[in-house]
Amino acid sequence: MSDPWLVRPRTLRLLWRAFIVVLVLTVLAEVVVRRAPHFEIEGVFGFGAWFGFLACAVLILGAKALGALLKRPEGYYDEAADD
């Protein structure tokens, strides 16, 4: 039986390309669409794209730090059952 369509390398490449095209078109739409920014920084070209990227990166780094802080030893629950 063949792999599901969503995990095939060809489909993944196509999805990545489609997502990149949509992101580029979204950023380029700022040239045509008129916006009314609330803060001066929001008027910078591509603000939504780089702000979203930075926010995602901060969330990932925060999750990794939280995971390292809350990590337990591999046999943590097995030791409690032995008592």
C-alpha atoms as one frame of an Amber mdcrd trajectory, in Angstrom:
protein
   0.000   0.000   0.000   1.348   3.462  -0.838   1.963   6.237   1.672  -0.863
   8.658   2.472  -0.778  11.664   0.155   0.191  14.082   2.908   3.510  12.372
   3.724   4.758  11.852   0.177   7.896  13.904  -0.582   6.367  15.319  -3.761
   3.270  16.525  -1.893   5.372  18.046   0.876   7.456  20.004  -1.657   4.281
  21.220  -3.342   2.753  22.305  -0.022   5.930  24.159   1.003   6.010  25.987
  -2.314   2.324  26.866  -2.044   2.756  28.187   1.505   5.764  30.286   0.478
   3.854  31.753  -2.472   0.911  32.646  -0.215   3.241  34.277   2.331   5.036
  36.292  -0.350   1.721  37.423  -1.859   0.471  38.422   1.581   3.533  40.579
   2.203   3.397  42.072  -1.299  -0.283  42.907  -0.782   0.882  45.653   1.570
   1.912  47.633  -1.501  -1.690  47.692  -2.741  -3.779  47.572   0.437  -4.092
  50.750   2.452  -3.604  50.285   6.186  -4.090  52.547   9.189  -1.461  51.486
  11.754  -2.129  52.251  15.403   1.581  52.508  16.220   4.411  53.811  14.065
   6.213  50.453  13.996   3.154  48.847  12.383   3.731  51.021   9.329   7.019
  49.283   8.521   6.790  47.162   5.358   6.314  43.494   6.219   5.662  44.176
   9.901   3.113  41.384  10.240   5.449  38.831   8.679   8.519  39.531  10.766
   6.518  40.140  13.945   4.767  36.788  13.502   8.073  35.035  12.828   9.737
  36.563  15.896   6.726  35.801  18.103   6.752  32.179  16.954  10.502  31.907
  17.580  10.087  33.337  21.096   7.287  30.856  21.829   9.420  27.948  20.639
  12.421  29.035  22.713  10.159  29.592  25.735   8.642  26.133  25.345  12.099
  24.549  25.121  13.219  26.401  28.267  10.053  25.385  30.103  10.524  21.785
  28.981  14.091  21.768  30.286  12.915  23.249  33.583  10.074  20.758  34.056
  11.859  17.673  32.708  11.911  14.662  34.996  14.318  11.712  34.964  13.354
   8.844  32.654  12.445   6.459  35.504  10.701   9.114  37.629   7.349   7.350
  37.841   8.800   3.837  38.042  10.682   4.688  41.248   7.483   5.822  42.984
   5.746   2.543  42.112   8.559   0.489  43.718   8.030   2.020  47.182
